[in-house]
């Protein structure tokens, strides 16, 4: 496995701060279409994303912020990415591991092309979200540039 520079997965065009979906399916549809239009994912991605979320929920209640880390299997992804979506209202999700319901506005879609990277990326997000300063900056960010700079600064 060649080492991956996770900063290379961050792109301004993949930060969506004003999503207005009523539920997970709507949000996944919206983000899937954007990712497909930009060439990051295959047409199979949306179905794969929902199937995987049904089977293995990705909601996480972290110390400072509830989030979700949705992802699909690598064969649905053209190139590695991290897409950030902030929905205008909280959406019900199920928690990773326990399947209990939770609600969140914050979604990090992980475009994984090599499943070995998935664990590392999940760990990175878990670490970041234990950092109150990072979370405060994320929540108060008002622009794509602010979010991009924040991730760029904290992702090594």
C-alpha positions in Angstrom: 0.0 0.0 0.0 1.5 3.3 -1.0 1.2 5.9 1.7 -1.6 8.3 1.1 -1.4 12.0 1.6 -4.8 12.7 3.0 -4.5 16.4 2.2 -4.8 15.4 -1.4 -8.3 14.2 -0.7 -9.4 17.7 0.3 -10.9 20.0 -2.4 -12.8 23.3 -2.1 -15.3 22.0 -4.6 -16.3 19.2 -2.2 -17.4 21.4 0.7 -21.2 21.9 0.8 -22.3 24.2 3.6 -25.8 24.9 2.7 -27.5 21.6 2.1 -31.3 21.6 2.7 -32.3 18.0 2.9 -35.1 16.6 5.0 -33.6 13.1 5.5 -30.6 11.0 4.8 -31.8 9.7 1.4 -32.3 13.3 0.2 -28.9 14.4 1.4 -27.2 11.3 0.0 -28.9 11.9 -3.4 -27.8 15.6 -3.4 -24.2 14.9 -2.5 -24.0 11.8 -4.8 -25.2 13.9 -7.8 -22.6 16.6 -7.1 -19.8 14.1 -6.7 -20.8 12.3 -9.9 -21.0 15.6 -11.8 -17.4 16.4 -10.6 -16.2 12.9 -11.7 -15.3 11.6 -8.2 -17.8 8.7 -8.2 -19.5 6.3 -10.5 -23.3 6.2 -11.2 -23.5 3.2 -8.8 -22.3 5.4 -5.8 -25.7 6.6 -4.5 -27.2 3.2 -4.2 -24.0 1.8 -2.7 -23.8 4.6 -0.2 -27.4 4.0 1.0 -26.9 0.2 1.1 -23.7 0.5 3.1 -25.3 3.0 5.5 -28.3 0.6 6.0 -25.9 -2.3 6.8 -23.2 -0.4 8.7 -24.4 3.0 10.1 -21.8 5.7 10.3 -23.3 8.2 12.8 -20.9 9.1 15.7 -21.6 11.0 18.8 -18.2 12.5 19.5 -17.3 14.5 22.6 -18.2 17.9 21.0 -20.3 17.2 17.9 -22.5 14.5 16.5 -21.3 13.6 12.9 -21.7 11.0 10.3 -19.0 9.5 8.1 -20.8 7.9 5.2 -18.9 5.9 2.6 -19.4 3.4 -0.2 -17.2 0.5 -1.2 -14.1 1.5 -3.3 -15.4 0.1 -6.6 -18.0 3.0 -6.6 -15.3 5.7 -6.3 -13.2 7.0 -9.2 -10.7 9.1 -7.1 -10.1 9.5 -3.4 -11.9 12.4 -1.7 -13.3 13.8 1.5 -16.5 15.7 1.0 -17.9 17.9 3.7 -21.7 18.6 4.0 -23.4 20.7 6.5 -27.2 20.4 6.4 -29.4 23.3 7.5 -31.2 21.1 9.9 -30.4 17.9 11.8 -31.1 14.6 10.1 -31.7 11.4 11.9 -28.9 8.8 11.5 -28.1 5.6 13.2 -25.0 5.3 15.3 -22.0 3.2 14.3 -21.9 0.0 16.4 -25.1 0.5 18.4 -27.6 1.4 15.7 -29.2 3.8 18.1 -30.8 6.9 16.6 -29.0 10.2 16.7 -29.3 13.5 14.8 -26.6 15.5 13.0 -26.0 18.3 10.6 -22.4 17.4 9.8 -21.4 14.8 7.3 -18.0 13.8 6.1 -18.3 11.6 3.0 -15.2 9.5 2.7 -14.3 8.5 -0.9 -12.1 5.6 -0.3 -10.3 3.9 -3.1 -8.4 1.5 -0.9 -10.2 0.0 2.1 -7.0 0.0 4.1 -7.2 3.8 4.2 -10.7 3.7 5.6 -9.7 2.7 9.1 -6.9 5.3 9.2 -9.3 8.1 8.0 -11.9 7.1 10.5 -9.3 7.3 13.3 -8.1 10.7 12.0 -11.7 12.0 12.2 -12.2 10.6 15.7 -9.0 12.4 16.8 -10.0 15.7 15.2 -13.4 15.6 16.8 -11.9 15.2 20.2 -10.2 18.6 19.7 -12.5 21.3 21.0 -10.7 24.0 19.1 -11.1 22.2 15.8 -14.8 21.6 16.4 -15.5 25.2 17.5 -13.8 26.5 14.3 -15.7 24.0 12.2 -19.1 24.9 13.7 -18.5 28.6 13.4 -17.1 28.5 9.8 -19.2 30.5 7.4 -17.5 29.9 4.1 -16.0 27.1 2.0 -12.6 28.7 2.3 -12.8 28.7 6.1 -13.7 25.0 6.2 -11.1 24.2 3.6 -8.3 26.0 5.4 -9.3 24.5 8.7 -9.2 20.9 7.3 -6.0 21.7 5.5 -4.4 23.0 8.7 -5.5 20.1 10.9 -5.1 17.2 8.5 -1.5 15.9 8.3 
